[in-house]
Amino acid sequence: MLRDILTSLCALAGTLLFVQIPEFLQQYLQRLGGALDALRSVNDQALADRIARLGDAVTALETATALTRPLEFIRYLQPDAAWGTVKVFKPAIPATVEGLIYGLIGLLFGVLVANLLRLTFRRRRKSKPAQRML
């Protein structure tokens, strides 16, 4: 019974954690787009490189598939926008196919973690030498 509870808790935790990925990326993309729009309104040649980097990041995230979006996020990471997103991030459960996919991946990840924990504790118990009763 304890095994089933552990598996259920890990599966739920994994699901809730992974389902946040699409929501975080959506909020991050909004933040990048806002920064890009603000920079484009300023006609200063010194900002051209920053505008190009933000534009590349927005394009990469907008055109990526659900499963490649986290990779594009890492590839074009804008630390200031990411930390700004973290500060105001509001967890949500996206009711989209992408949210479902990430939820299922998280569920499988949670079950895997539960099984690894169970195996670790089982090995520890078996490796302890039996104590003799005197």
C-alpha positions in Angstrom: 0.0 0.0 0.0 2.9 2.4 0.8 4.3 1.6 -2.6 1.1 2.6 -4.3 0.9 5.9 -2.3 4.6 6.7 -3.2 4.0 6.0 -6.9 0.8 8.1 -6.9 2.4 11.0 -5.1 5.5 11.0 -7.4 3.3 10.6 -10.5 1.1 13.6 -9.4 4.2 15.7 -8.6 5.8 14.9 -11.9 2.6 15.7 -13.8 2.1 19.1 -12.0 5.7 20.0 -12.5 5.9 19.1 -16.2 2.6 20.7 -17.1 4.0 24.0 -16.0 6.6 24.0 -18.8 4.3 25.1 -21.6 2.7 27.8 -19.4 6.1 29.1 -18.4 7.3 29.2 -22.0 4.1 31.0 -23.1 4.6 33.7 -20.4 8.3 33.9 -21.3 7.4 34.4 -25.0 5.0 37.2 -24.0 7.7 38.9 -22.0 10.2 38.6 -24.9 7.7 40.0 -27.4 7.0 43.0 -25.1 10.8 43.7 -24.8 11.2 43.4 -28.6 8.3 45.7 -29.2 9.7 48.3 -26.8 13.1 48.1 -28.4 11.8 48.4 -31.9 10.0 51.7 -31.0 13.5 53.2 -30.2 15.3 54.0 -33.4 18.9 53.6 -32.1 21.6 51.7 -34.0 23.3 50.6 -30.8 20.2 48.5 -30.0 20.3 46.6 -33.3 22.1 43.6 -32.0 19.8 43.3 -29.0 16.8 43.6 -31.3 18.2 40.9 -33.6 18.8 38.5 -30.7 15.3 39.0 -29.2 13.8 38.6 -32.7 15.7 35.4 -33.2 14.5 34.1 -29.8 10.8 35.0 -30.5 10.9 33.4 -34.0 12.5 30.2 -32.7 10.0 29.8 -29.9 7.0 30.7 -32.1 8.0 28.2 -34.8 9.2 25.4 -32.6 7.0 22.3 -32.0 5.7 21.5 -28.6 8.5 19.1 -27.9 11.3 21.2 -29.3 10.3 24.5 -27.7 12.2 23.8 -24.4 15.3 23.2 -26.5 14.9 26.4 -28.4 14.3 28.2 -25.1 17.7 27.0 -23.9 19.4 27.8 -27.2 18.1 31.4 -27.3 17.9 32.0 -23.6 17.5 35.6 -22.6 18.4 35.5 -18.9 16.9 38.9 -18.0 13.5 37.9 -19.6 13.7 34.4 -18.0 14.3 35.8 -14.4 11.6 38.4 -15.0 9.2 35.6 -16.0 10.2 33.5 -12.9 9.4 36.5 -10.7 5.9 36.9 -12.0 5.1 33.4 -13.1 1.6 32.1 -12.2 1.3 28.4 -12.3 -1.5 27.1 -14.5 -2.7 23.9 -16.1 -2.9 24.6 -19.8 -6.0 22.9 -21.4 -4.1 22.3 -24.7 -2.7 19.3 -26.4 0.8 20.6 -25.5 -0.3 20.7 -21.8 -1.6 17.1 -22.1 1.7 15.9 -23.7 3.8 17.5 -21.0 1.4 16.2 -18.3 1.8 12.6 -19.6 5.6 13.0 -19.8 5.6 14.3 -16.2 3.4 11.4 -15.1 5.8 8.9 -16.6 8.7 10.7 -15.0 7.1 10.6 -11.6 6.4 6.9 -11.9 10.0 6.4 -12.9 11.3 8.4 -9.9 9.0 6.4 -7.6 10.3 3.1 -8.9 13.9 4.3 -8.6 13.3 5.4 -5.0 11.7 2.0 -4.2 14.6 0.1 -5.7 17.1 2.2 -3.7 15.4 1.6 -0.4 14.9 -2.1 -1.2 18.6 -2.5 -1.9 19.5 -0.6 1.4 17.3 -2.9 3.4 18.7 -6.0 1.8 22.3 -4.9 2.2 22.1 -4.4 6.0 23.5 -7.5 7.7 21.0 -9.4 9.8 21.6 -8.9 13.5 21.9 -11.9 15.7 19.8 -12.2 18.7 21.7 -13.2 21.8 
